């Protein structure tokens, strides 16, 4: 399983990357996409939506199942990746390139509370 160490993870199988502007770029992990199988549809949240950590804010569907995508922190959605929604199979090609949305955290310190790669590995196994 591919697991970049520079990212943070949620136990619900989302990854987050802290950007220079303080936003978090969010996608699903390689483990999640492998479990889902061939991704065929992605419904992203609305820009401007206020979200709570752990809240299901997007939906991903594969040939095997549908699954919710959760907000890793409290905040508001500031961007979506329409290219990933238009080509959902890109999540299977590289889950860490095919990001889904960006969140402006309400409390920037919440990022530090997410799992590091080793802790996520223990959850994913």
Secondary structure, DSSP 8 states (H G I E B T S, - for coil): ----TTSEE-TTSEEEEE-TTSEEEEEE-HHHHHHH-SEEEEE---TT-EE-TT-EEEEEEESS-EEEEE-SSSEEEEEE-HHHHHTTTHHHH-TTTS--EEEEESSGGGGGGSB-HHHHHHHH-
